[in-house]
Amino acid sequence: MSDHLDHAGRVVCISGGTSGIGAGLVAGFLESGAQVYTFGRDPTKLARLTDHWSDQTASGSLITLTGDVTDADFRATLIATIAAQSGRLDVLVNNAGVILSGGDLSESLADWRATLETNLIAPFALTQGVIDLLEHGAAPVVINLSSACAQHPFSTCTSTSYSVSKAGLDMLTQRLALALGSRGIRVNGVAPGVVESEMWGDATNLMVATVQRRHILKQQIVTPADVADAVLFLASSRARLITGAILKVDAGYTLG
Ligand SMILES: NC(=O)c1ccc[n+]([C@@H]2O[C@H](COP(=O)([O-])OP(=O)(O)OC[C@H]3O[C@@H](n4cnc5c(N)ncnc54)[C@H](OP(=O)(O)O)[C@@H]3O)[C@@H](O)[C@H]2O)c1
């Protein structure tokens, strides 16, 4: 898909690019020729990502930093690094997200706060921090990783704090689109259903059972590359008048 969604030379920042969907996003933008900044908390996962891409022939370039998106000092370092090295930002993908525990009423308030900090407050704070860089960018766009859980309280969404954080993120997407349209910055969301990733941890059986339901398109598990294709499209000039949208990538998961 990246053939006709050329992001060559674009400056892209992806939070949480070291596993799952984030790693798929890094791959998609690098293969499309972008200069990609990404980060995560675990230096071992970052080293693995850097090693992997040092062996590849993708036309883009990768810059990694170790840090926590909920840490204001780290965000300031990240923004200063992008400013110093690139002078602008074309695409921000707020991808980093966590599910810390399951249960409706049993989740601790500490988990609630940490989930909202990572999944909702950090995307706002990072976007707020890079607005000047985006204004110097070419066709700038922000894309937030939502979830089917944002709009559907099904039983497979085991964490209430997670679902609430993603519902808030959907409204944030729309409010930011409203606020930033006059400055030429588009803001969209992508809402995957069930995607194979580390996030599922030991709930992999639940994931497989979910996608084997009859109405799921070809009973297939959505891959990080499928999600990346949607993000690359929304970040491209093909989507130049799309803003405030939340695109489902769920093989029909939310239909039944
Ligand atoms: N997998 C699914 O079925 C699914 C479905 C719908 C939506 N989503 C959403 O898609 C996004 C990616 O999920 P995934 O499944 O790819 O998860 P994942 O495999 O667990 O990857 C999460 C990434 O975010 C990073 N991260 C987490 N917390 C961070 C923090 N505080 N600061 C910096 N980096 C952080 C992780 O690295 P470190 O641990 O090293 O920090 C990792 O790189 C999330 O927003 C998730 O809610 C996933």
The ligand as a MOL file (V3000), in Angstrom:
LIG
                    3D

  0  0  0     0  0            999 V3000
M  V30 BEGIN CTAB
M  V30 COUNTS 48 52 0 0 0
M  V30 BEGIN ATOM
M  V30 1 N -3.6290 -4.9780 20.4270 0
M  V30 2 C -4.9100 -4.6930 20.2860 0
M  V30 3 O -5.7570 -5.6080 20.1550 0
M  V30 4 C -5.3600 -3.2520 20.2670 0
M  V30 5 C -6.6840 -3.0120 19.9020 0
M  V30 6 C -7.1430 -1.7000 19.8610 0
M  V30 7 C -6.3010 -0.6550 20.1690 0
M  V30 8 N -5.0070 -0.8960 20.5270 0 CHG=1
M  V30 9 C -4.1730 0.2670 20.8470 0
M  V30 10 O -3.0480 0.3040 20.0040 0
M  V30 11 C -1.9380 0.8910 20.6790 0
M  V30 12 C -0.7500 -0.0520 20.6150 0
M  V30 13 O -1.1080 -1.2650 21.2640 0
M  V30 14 P -0.3030 -2.6330 21.0940 0
M  V30 15 O -1.3010 -3.7080 21.0920 0
M  V30 16 O 0.6610 -2.5190 19.9840 0 CHG=-1
M  V30 17 O 0.4540 -2.6680 22.5100 0
M  V30 18 P 1.8840 -3.2170 22.9260 0
M  V30 19 O 2.3460 -4.2980 22.0160 0
M  V30 20 O 1.7940 -3.4730 24.3890 0
M  V30 21 O 2.8370 -1.9500 22.6580 0
M  V30 22 C 2.7000 -0.7630 23.3980 0
M  V30 23 C 3.8750 0.1420 23.0650 0
M  V30 24 O 3.7360 1.3450 23.8240 0
M  V30 25 C 4.9070 1.5400 24.6240 0
M  V30 26 N 4.4870 2.1980 25.8670 0
M  V30 27 C 3.5450 1.8020 26.7360 0
M  V30 28 N 3.4550 2.6930 27.7430 0
M  V30 29 C 4.3570 3.6760 27.4810 0
M  V30 30 C 4.7430 4.8540 28.1460 0
M  V30 31 N 4.1860 5.2330 29.3100 0
M  V30 32 N 5.6980 5.6310 27.5880 0
M  V30 33 C 6.2820 5.2710 26.4130 0
M  V30 34 N 5.9590 4.1680 25.7390 0
M  V30 35 C 5.0060 3.3630 26.2740 0
M  V30 36 C 5.4790 0.1280 24.8190 0
M  V30 37 O 6.8830 0.1290 25.0870 0
M  V30 38 P 7.4710 0.0800 26.6130 0
M  V30 39 O 6.6870 -0.9680 27.3320 0
M  V30 40 O 8.9140 -0.2560 26.4420 0
M  V30 41 O 7.2650 1.4420 27.1720 0
M  V30 42 C 5.2210 -0.4600 23.4430 0
M  V30 43 O 6.2020 -0.0070 22.5200 0
M  V30 44 C -2.4190 1.1700 22.1020 0
M  V30 45 O -2.8020 2.5140 22.2220 0
M  V30 46 C -3.6030 0.2360 22.2520 0
M  V30 47 O -4.5170 0.7080 23.2080 0
M  V30 48 C -4.5140 -2.1870 20.5750 0
M  V30 END ATOM
M  V30 BEGIN BOND
M  V30 1 1 1 2
M  V30 2 2 2 3
M  V30 3 1 2 4
M  V30 4 1 4 5
M  V30 5 2 4 48
M  V30 6 2 5 6
M  V30 7 1 6 7
M  V30 8 2 7 8
M  V30 9 1 8 9
M  V30 10 1 8 48
M  V30 11 1 9 10
M  V30 12 1 9 46
M  V30 13 1 10 11
M  V30 14 1 11 12
M  V30 15 1 11 44
M  V30 16 1 12 13
M  V30 17 1 13 14
M  V30 18 2 14 15
M  V30 19 1 14 16
M  V30 20 1 14 17
M  V30 21 1 17 18
M  V30 22 2 18 19
M  V30 23 1 18 20
M  V30 24 1 18 21
M  V30 25 1 21 22
M  V30 26 1 22 23
M  V30 27 1 23 24
M  V30 28 1 23 42
M  V30 29 1 24 25
M  V30 30 1 25 26
M  V30 31 1 25 36
M  V30 32 1 26 27
M  V30 33 1 26 35
M  V30 34 2 27 28
M  V30 35 1 28 29
M  V30 36 1 29 30
M  V30 37 2 29 35
M  V30 38 1 30 31
M  V30 39 2 30 32
M  V30 40 1 32 33
M  V30 41 2 33 34
M  V30 42 1 34 35
M  V30 43 1 36 37
M  V30 44 1 36 42
M  V30 45 1 37 38
M  V30 46 2 38 39
M  V30 47 1 38 40
M  V30 48 1 38 41
M  V30 49 1 42 43
M  V30 50 1 44 45
M  V30 51 1 44 46
M  V30 52 1 46 47
M  V30 END BOND
M  V30 END CTAB
M  END
